């Protein structure tokens, strides 16, 4: 194959090709490289790469060329680790905007004649597509963990968080707590005011509860119907009880009218609280079960209150939260 045909074939490749001699001087520069570097082959032939692109001196790119020419070692420079290394641009106006091509660069040693072949592939569209797919995937995952009505976590989110938090608490021998929160007489609220108003009530209560969390990393979830659940990491009995009482008060302070309530004239919540340091072999359902028992005992006791379940007590294992602690909440 003659050199003219070889050069024509190289010019038709949809990637950049450059050939360097043993001194690192450019011997071949195809049409793709001319187009995207804005440098003609007549201007670059015989020059070193770091002479054509001064900014490449003492970079990973020139190091890879030296390795190929001196040691016969080939390299691959990926766009993820070497973002926009070469000053290559898809469009002339991008030079001013510094929107460089994201390139995958192969630097291949050719030991037989001590030369080095450089191949450049434009990965910009691929990288953009991958970012878009990752963003869509992240959004889809987030959506699958959200309750469509209230915007807080759904039951799937709760199950995932509880398992993760419980496993972490077991590993670190730290306390984990659980709050089970129920809107008082919600069925009567729906029957009296209608389901549209009931949905609005759920949204307002969820927002109020979410606003009362210690930190953004805490995740409130809708456990089902009018019931919410809140697992708390690194929270012992006192901290959990303070948070529970604060959330109960926040909802009461909303003063949402509830004409069918047996507790008062506004919407209130009842909260069951539990806390424990997990032991090997214990399932996370122990924590949830204790909080659930405390919740139903609190509802039987009159609602609009918080009750803590303490299985270590010899007699009544349920304690009114206000009788446990008045410690300030630690953030």
Secondary structure as GFF3:
##gff-version 3
##sequence-region A 1 331
A	DSSP	alpha_helix	3	11	.	.	.	ID=ss1
A	DSSP	beta_strand	16	20	.	.	.	ID=ss2
A	DSSP	beta_strand	26	29	.	.	.	ID=ss3
A	DSSP	alpha_helix	31	37	.	.	.	ID=ss4
A	DSSP	alpha_helix	41	44	.	.	.	ID=ss5
A	DSSP	alpha_helix	49	52	.	.	.	ID=ss6
A	DSSP	three_ten_helix	54	56	.	.	.	ID=ss7
A	DSSP	alpha_helix	60	71	.	.	.	ID=ss8
A	DSSP	beta_strand	75	77	.	.	.	ID=ss9
A	DSSP	alpha_helix	94	97	.	.	.	ID=ss10
A	DSSP	beta_strand	103	110	.	.	.	ID=ss11
A	DSSP	three_ten_helix	111	113	.	.	.	ID=ss12
A	DSSP	beta_strand	115	122	.	.	.	ID=ss13
A	DSSP	alpha_helix	124	144	.	.	.	ID=ss14
A	DSSP	alpha_helix	155	172	.	.	.	ID=ss15
A	DSSP	beta_strand	175	183	.	.	.	ID=ss16
A	DSSP	alpha_helix	186	193	.	.	.	ID=ss17
A	DSSP	alpha_helix	195	211	.	.	.	ID=ss18
A	DSSP	beta_strand	220	224	.	.	.	ID=ss19
A	DSSP	beta_strand	227	233	.	.	.	ID=ss20
A	DSSP	alpha_helix	237	254	.	.	.	ID=ss21
A	DSSP	beta_strand	269	277	.	.	.	ID=ss22
A	DSSP	alpha_helix	285	300	.	.	.	ID=ss23
A	DSSP	beta_strand	306	309	.	.	.	ID=ss24
A	DSSP	beta_strand	318	320	.	.	.	ID=ss25
A	DSSP	three_ten_helix	321	323	.	.	.	ID=ss26
###
